Amino acid sequence: MRKNIVAGNWKMNTNLEEGILLAKEINALVAKGINDPKTGVIIAPPFTHLHAINQVIDNDKICLASQNCATDEKGAFTGEVSVKILKSVGVKAVILGHSERRSYYGEVNETLLKKLNIVLENEMKPIFCCGEVLAEREASKHFKVVKEQIENVLFSLSAEVFKKVVIAYEPVWAIGTGKTASSEQAQEMHAFIRTLIAEKYGSEVALDITILYGGSCKASNAKELFSKPDVDGGLIGGASLVADEFMGIVNAF
């Protein structure tokens, strides 16, 4: 049975002191209990916070993630952070292919495939993002775009390795814009992704893959979104920066 997950992507927010305080607040709320014990909690602070935050969270209840990683394990790559460095400070998962990385930093399928493989080789969990921008949605190209993003990167994996991946669908037009895809639109795309997986790897693998929704999910709309049969949780941006709001989403299951 696939797991429900709520992952908080802090992006480039909080200084170190603020980040530690937020992590402690989330940790305390998680310690009080989650309504659905099958729901996993992930937080992805900035690189600079990872080591310190790893010291103040219960690693059995909260998974520490990185927002990105380098394509190489070590070497003369000024400013990059490798998976081996991340693993050494307690990171267990890595977000890959977020729409902001694709848009602002030109990450393409070839780059993401390198990162995907290096994350998996180091026994860390990849959270692979896919999704369409507004122009692609309005041109009815959203299914085509998502299909190509998944096929050109994830479908290079064997079925056994593919099972280790978490997918996050981002309707890019609904991130930071105040717009939210309806629960029906989210379900439609999540079901489409699961069908793609079934066609490639079989229904058993498809039914076991966690697919998160990543578009302006808040405590106020999480319950409706998560009620859909193919929506297994959320990749949360702004709402993950307030502990009570974030836990409201976690407890929406």
Contacts in CASP RR format, 6 or more apart in sequence:
PFRMAT RR
TARGET T0000
AUTHOR 0000-0000-0000
METHOD contacts of the structure
MODEL  1
MRKNIVAGNWKMNTNLEEGILLAKEINALVAKGINDPKTGVIIAPPFTHL
HAINQVIDNDKICLASQNCATDEKGAFTGEVSVKILKSVGVKAVILGHSE
RRSYYGEVNETLLKKLNIVLENEMKPIFCCGEVLAEREASKHFKVVKEQI
ENVLFSLSAEVFKKVVIAYEPVWAIGTGKTASSEQAQEMHAFIRTLIAEK
YGSEVALDITILYGGSCKASNAKELFSKPDVDGGLIGGASLVADEFMGIV
NAF
1 38 0 8 1.000
1 208 0 8 1.000
2 207 0 8 1.000
2 208 0 8 1.000
2 209 0 8 1.000
2 210 0 8 1.000
2 232 0 8 1.000
3 38 0 8 1.000
3 39 0 8 1.000
3 40 0 8 1.000
3 210 0 8 1.000
3 232 0 8 1.000
4 36 0 8 1.000
4 38 0 8 1.000
4 39 0 8 1.000
4 40 0 8 1.000
4 210 0 8 1.000
4 226 0 8 1.000
4 232 0 8 1.000
4 233 0 8 1.000
4 253 0 8 1.000
5 39 0 8 1.000
5 40 0 8 1.000
5 41 0 8 1.000
5 42 0 8 1.000
5 166 0 8 1.000
5 210 0 8 1.000
5 212 0 8 1.000
5 232 0 8 1.000
5 233 0 8 1.000
5 234 0 8 1.000
6 39 0 8 1.000
6 40 0 8 1.000
6 41 0 8 1.000
6 42 0 8 1.000
6 233 0 8 1.000
6 234 0 8 1.000
6 236 0 8 1.000
6 246 0 8 1.000
6 249 0 8 1.000
6 250 0 8 1.000
7 41 0 8 1.000
7 42 0 8 1.000
7 43 0 8 1.000
7 44 0 8 1.000
7 65 0 8 1.000
7 93 0 8 1.000
7 95 0 8 1.000
7 127 0 8 1.000
7 168 0 8 1.000
7 212 0 8 1.000
7 234 0 8 1.000
7 235 0 8 1.000
7 236 0 8 1.000
7 240 0 8 1.000
8 42 0 8 1.000
8 43 0 8 1.000
8 44 0 8 1.000
8 235 0 8 1.000
8 236 0 8 1.000
8 237 0 8 1.000
8 240 0 8 1.000
8 246 0 8 1.000
9 44 0 8 1.000
9 67 0 8 1.000
9 95 0 8 1.000
9 98 0 8 1.000
9 235 0 8 1.000
9 236 0 8 1.000
9 237 0 8 1.000
9 240 0 8 1.000
10 19 0 8 1.000
10 22 0 8 1.000
10 43 0 8 1.000
10 44 0 8 1.000
10 45 0 8 1.000
10 46 0 8 1.000
10 67 0 8 1.000
10 237 0 8 1.000
10 240 0 8 1.000
10 241 0 8 1.000
11 67 0 8 1.000
11 100 0 8 1.000
11 237 0 8 1.000
11 238 0 8 1.000
12 46 0 8 1.000
13 46 0 8 1.000
13 238 0 8 1.000
13 241 0 8 1.000
14 22 0 8 1.000
14 45 0 8 1.000
14 46 0 8 1.000
14 49 0 8 1.000
14 241 0 8 1.000
16 48 0 8 1.000
16 49 0 8 1.000
16 52 0 8 1.000
19 45 0 8 1.000
19 49 0 8 1.000
19 53 0 8 1.000
20 49 0 8 1.000
20 52 0 8 1.000
20 53 0 8 1.000
20 56 0 8 1.000
22 241 0 8 1.000
22 243 0 8 1.000
23 43 0 8 1.000
23 45 0 8 1.000
23 49 0 8 1.000
23 53 0 8 1.000
23 56 0 8 1.000
23 57 0 8 1.000
24 56 0 8 1.000
25 243 0 8 1.000
26 41 0 8 1.000
26 43 0 8 1.000
26 57 0 8 1.000
26 62 0 8 1.000
26 243 0 8 1.000
26 246 0 8 1.000
26 247 0 8 1.000
27 56 0 8 1.000
27 57 0 8 1.000
27 58 0 8 1.000
27 61 0 8 1.000
27 62 0 8 1.000
29 243 0 8 1.000
29 244 0 8 1.000
29 247 0 8 1.000
30 41 0 8 1.000
30 58 0 8 1.000
30 61 0 8 1.000
30 62 0 8 1.000
30 247 0 8 1.000
30 250 0 8 1.000
31 58 0 8 1.000
31 61 0 8 1.000
34 40 0 8 1.000
34 41 0 8 1.000
34 250 0 8 1.000
34 251 0 8 1.000
35 251 0 8 1.000
35 253 0 8 1.000
36 251 0 8 1.000
36 253 0 8 1.000
38 253 0 8 1.000
39 250 0 8 1.000
39 253 0 8 1.000
40 63 0 8 1.000
40 250 0 8 1.000
41 61 0 8 1.000
41 62 0 8 1.000
41 63 0 8 1.000
41 250 0 8 1.000
42 62 0 8 1.000
42 63 0 8 1.000
42 64 0 8 1.000
42 65 0 8 1.000
42 93 0 8 1.000
42 127 0 8 1.000
43 53 0 8 1.000
43 57 0 8 1.000
43 62 0 8 1.000
43 63 0 8 1.000
43 64 0 8 1.000
43 65 0 8 1.000
43 240 0 8 1.000
44 64 0 8 1.000
44 65 0 8 1.000
44 66 0 8 1.000
44 67 0 8 1.000
44 93 0 8 1.000
44 95 0 8 1.000
45 53 0 8 1.000
45 64 0 8 1.000
46 67 0 8 1.000
47 66 0 8 1.000
47 67 0 8 1.000
47 81 0 8 1.000
50 64 0 8 1.000
50 66 0 8 1.000
50 86 0 8 1.000
50 89 0 8 1.000
50 90 0 8 1.000
50 91 0 8 1.000
51 89 0 8 1.000
51 90 0 8 1.000
53 64 0 8 1.000
54 64 0 8 1.000
54 89 0 8 1.000
54 90 0 8 1.000
54 91 0 8 1.000
57 64 0 8 1.000
59 90 0 8 1.000
63 92 0 8 1.000
63 93 0 8 1.000
63 125 0 8 1.000
64 90 0 8 1.000
64 91 0 8 1.000
64 92 0 8 1.000
64 93 0 8 1.000
65 91 0 8 1.000
65 92 0 8 1.000
65 93 0 8 1.000
65 94 0 8 1.000
65 95 0 8 1.000
65 125 0 8 1.000
65 127 0 8 1.000
66 81 0 8 1.000
66 86 0 8 1.000
66 91 0 8 1.000
66 93 0 8 1.000
66 94 0 8 1.000
66 95 0 8 1.000
67 95 0 8 1.000
67 98 0 8 1.000
68 81 0 8 1.000
68 94 0 8 1.000
68 95 0 8 1.000
68 96 0 8 1.000
68 98 0 8 1.000
68 101 0 8 1.000
69 81 0 8 1.000
69 82 0 8 1.000
69 83 0 8 1.000
69 86 0 8 1.000
69 94 0 8 1.000
69 96 0 8 1.000
69 115 0 8 1.000
69 118 0 8 1.000
69 119 0 8 1.000
70 77 0 8 1.000
70 80 0 8 1.000
70 81 0 8 1.000
70 82 0 8 1.000
70 83 0 8 1.000
70 115 0 8 1.000
70 118 0 8 1.000
71 111 0 8 1.000
71 114 0 8 1.000
71 115 0 8 1.000
71 118 0 8 1.000
72 80 0 8 1.000
72 82 0 8 1.000
72 118 0 8 1.000
73 82 0 8 1.000
73 83 0 8 1.000
73 84 0 8 1.000
73 118 0 8 1.000
73 122 0 8 1.000
74 82 0 8 1.000
74 84 0 8 1.000
83 91 0 8 1.000
83 94 0 8 1.000
83 118 0 8 1.000
83 119 0 8 1.000
83 122 0 8 1.000
83 124 0 8 1.000
84 122 0 8 1.000
86 94 0 8 1.000
86 124 0 8 1.000
87 122 0 8 1.000
87 124 0 8 1.000
91 124 0 8 1.000
92 124 0 8 1.000
92 125 0 8 1.000
93 124 0 8 1.000
93 125 0 8 1.000
93 126 0 8 1.000
93 127 0 8 1.000
93 166 0 8 1.000
94 115 0 8 1.000
94 119 0 8 1.000
94 124 0 8 1.000
94 125 0 8 1.000
94 126 0 8 1.000
94 127 0 8 1.000
95 127 0 8 1.000
95 129 0 8 1.000
95 168 0 8 1.000
95 235 0 8 1.000
96 112 0 8 1.000
96 115 0 8 1.000
96 116 0 8 1.000
96 119 0 8 1.000
96 126 0 8 1.000
96 127 0 8 1.000
96 128 0 8 1.000
96 129 0 8 1.000
97 107 0 8 1.000
97 112 0 8 1.000
97 115 0 8 1.000
97 128 0 8 1.000
97 129 0 8 1.000
97 130 0 8 1.000
98 129 0 8 1.000
98 170 0 8 1.000
99 129 0 8 1.000
99 131 0 8 1.000
99 133 0 8 1.000
99 170 0 8 1.000
99 172 0 8 1.000
99 175 0 8 1.000
101 107 0 8 1.000
102 108 0 8 1.000
103 133 0 8 1.000
103 172 0 8 1.000
109 149 0 8 1.000
109 152 0 8 1.000
109 153 0 8 1.000
112 128 0 8 1.000
112 153 0 8 1.000
113 152 0 8 1.000
113 153 0 8 1.000
113 156 0 8 1.000
115 126 0 8 1.000
116 126 0 8 1.000
116 128 0 8 1.000
116 153 0 8 1.000
116 154 0 8 1.000
116 157 0 8 1.000
116 165 0 8 1.000
119 125 0 8 1.000
119 126 0 8 1.000
120 126 0 8 1.000
120 157 0 8 1.000
120 161 0 8 1.000
120 164 0 8 1.000
125 164 0 8 1.000
125 165 0 8 1.000
125 166 0 8 1.000
126 164 0 8 1.000
126 165 0 8 1.000
126 166 0 8 1.000
127 166 0 8 1.000
127 167 0 8 1.000
127 168 0 8 1.000
127 212 0 8 1.000
127 235 0 8 1.000
128 150 0 8 1.000
128 153 0 8 1.000
128 154 0 8 1.000
128 165 0 8 1.000
128 166 0 8 1.000
128 167 0 8 1.000
128 168 0 8 1.000
129 167 0 8 1.000
129 168 0 8 1.000
129 169 0 8 1.000
129 170 0 8 1.000
129 214 0 8 1.000
129 235 0 8 1.000
130 146 0 8 1.000
130 149 0 8 1.000
130 150 0 8 1.000
130 167 0 8 1.000
130 168 0 8 1.000
130 169 0 8 1.000
130 170 0 8 1.000
130 193 0 8 1.000
131 142 0 8 1.000
131 145 0 8 1.000
131 146 0 8 1.000
131 149 0 8 1.000
131 169 0 8 1.000
131 170 0 8 1.000
131 171 0 8 1.000
131 172 0 8 1.000
132 141 0 8 1.000
132 142 0 8 1.000
132 145 0 8 1.000
132 146 0 8 1.000
132 171 0 8 1.000
132 172 0 8 1.000
132 173 0 8 1.000
133 172 0 8 1.000
133 173 0 8 1.000
134 172 0 8 1.000
134 173 0 8 1.000
136 142 0 8 1.000
136 145 0 8 1.000
137 171 0 8 1.000
137 173 0 8 1.000
142 171 0 8 1.000
142 189 0 8 1.000
143 189 0 8 1.000
143 192 0 8 1.000
146 169 0 8 1.000
146 189 0 8 1.000
146 192 0 8 1.000
146 193 0 8 1.000
147 192 0 8 1.000
147 196 0 8 1.000
150 167 0 8 1.000
150 193 0 8 1.000
150 196 0 8 1.000
151 196 0 8 1.000
151 200 0 8 1.000
154 162 0 8 1.000
154 165 0 8 1.000
154 167 0 8 1.000
155 162 0 8 1.000
155 200 0 8 1.000
157 165 0 8 1.000
159 201 0 8 1.000
159 202 0 8 1.000
159 205 0 8 1.000
162 197 0 8 1.000
162 201 0 8 1.000
162 205 0 8 1.000
162 209 0 8 1.000
163 205 0 8 1.000
163 208 0 8 1.000
163 209 0 8 1.000
165 209 0 8 1.000
166 209 0 8 1.000
166 210 0 8 1.000
166 211 0 8 1.000
166 212 0 8 1.000
167 193 0 8 1.000
167 209 0 8 1.000
167 210 0 8 1.000
167 211 0 8 1.000
167 212 0 8 1.000
168 211 0 8 1.000
168 212 0 8 1.000
168 213 0 8 1.000
168 214 0 8 1.000
168 234 0 8 1.000
168 235 0 8 1.000
169 186 0 8 1.000
169 189 0 8 1.000
169 190 0 8 1.000
169 193 0 8 1.000
169 211 0 8 1.000
169 212 0 8 1.000
169 213 0 8 1.000
169 214 0 8 1.000
170 214 0 8 1.000
170 215 0 8 1.000
170 235 0 8 1.000
171 181 0 8 1.000
171 185 0 8 1.000
171 186 0 8 1.000
171 189 0 8 1.000
171 214 0 8 1.000
171 215 0 8 1.000
173 179 0 8 1.000
174 180 0 8 1.000
174 181 0 8 1.000
174 214 0 8 1.000
174 215 0 8 1.000
174 216 0 8 1.000
175 214 0 8 1.000
175 215 0 8 1.000
175 216 0 8 1.000
176 216 0 8 1.000
176 238 0 8 1.000
177 216 0 8 1.000
178 216 0 8 1.000
179 216 0 8 1.000
180 215 0 8 1.000
180 216 0 8 1.000
180 217 0 8 1.000
180 221 0 8 1.000
181 189 0 8 1.000
181 213 0 8 1.000
181 215 0 8 1.000
183 221 0 8 1.000
183 224 0 8 1.000
183 225 0 8 1.000
183 227 0 8 1.000
183 228 0 8 1.000
183 231 0 8 1.000
184 228 0 8 1.000
186 213 0 8 1.000
186 225 0 8 1.000
186 228 0 8 1.000
186 231 0 8 1.000
187 228 0 8 1.000
187 229 0 8 1.000
187 230 0 8 1.000
187 231 0 8 1.000
190 211 0 8 1.000
190 213 0 8 1.000
190 228 0 8 1.000
190 230 0 8 1.000
190 231 0 8 1.000
191 229 0 8 1.000
191 230 0 8 1.000
193 211 0 8 1.000
193 230 0 8 1.000
194 206 0 8 1.000
194 207 0 8 1.000
194 209 0 8 1.000
194 211 0 8 1.000
194 230 0 8 1.000
195 206 0 8 1.000
197 205 0 8 1.000
197 206 0 8 1.000
197 209 0 8 1.000
198 205 0 8 1.000
198 206 0 8 1.000
198 207 0 8 1.000
210 232 0 8 1.000
210 233 0 8 1.000
211 230 0 8 1.000
211 231 0 8 1.000
211 232 0 8 1.000
212 231 0 8 1.000
212 232 0 8 1.000
212 233 0 8 1.000
212 234 0 8 1.000
212 235 0 8 1.000
213 225 0 8 1.000
213 231 0 8 1.000
213 233 0 8 1.000
213 234 0 8 1.000
213 235 0 8 1.000
214 234 0 8 1.000
214 235 0 8 1.000
214 236 0 8 1.000
214 237 0 8 1.000
215 235 0 8 1.000
217 225 0 8 1.000
217 234 0 8 1.000
217 235 0 8 1.000
217 236 0 8 1.000
217 239 0 8 1.000
217 249 0 8 1.000
218 239 0 8 1.000
218 245 0 8 1.000
218 249 0 8 1.000
219 239 0 8 1.000
219 245 0 8 1.000
219 248 0 8 1.000
219 249 0 8 1.000
219 252 0 8 1.000
222 234 0 8 1.000
222 248 0 8 1.000
222 249 0 8 1.000
222 252 0 8 1.000
223 252 0 8 1.000
225 231 0 8 1.000
225 233 0 8 1.000
225 234 0 8 1.000
225 252 0 8 1.000
226 232 0 8 1.000
226 233 0 8 1.000
226 234 0 8 1.000
226 252 0 8 1.000
226 253 0 8 1.000
233 253 0 8 1.000
234 249 0 8 1.000
236 246 0 8 1.000
236 249 0 8 1.000
239 245 0 8 1.000
239 246 0 8 1.000
239 249 0 8 1.000
240 246 0 8 1.000
END
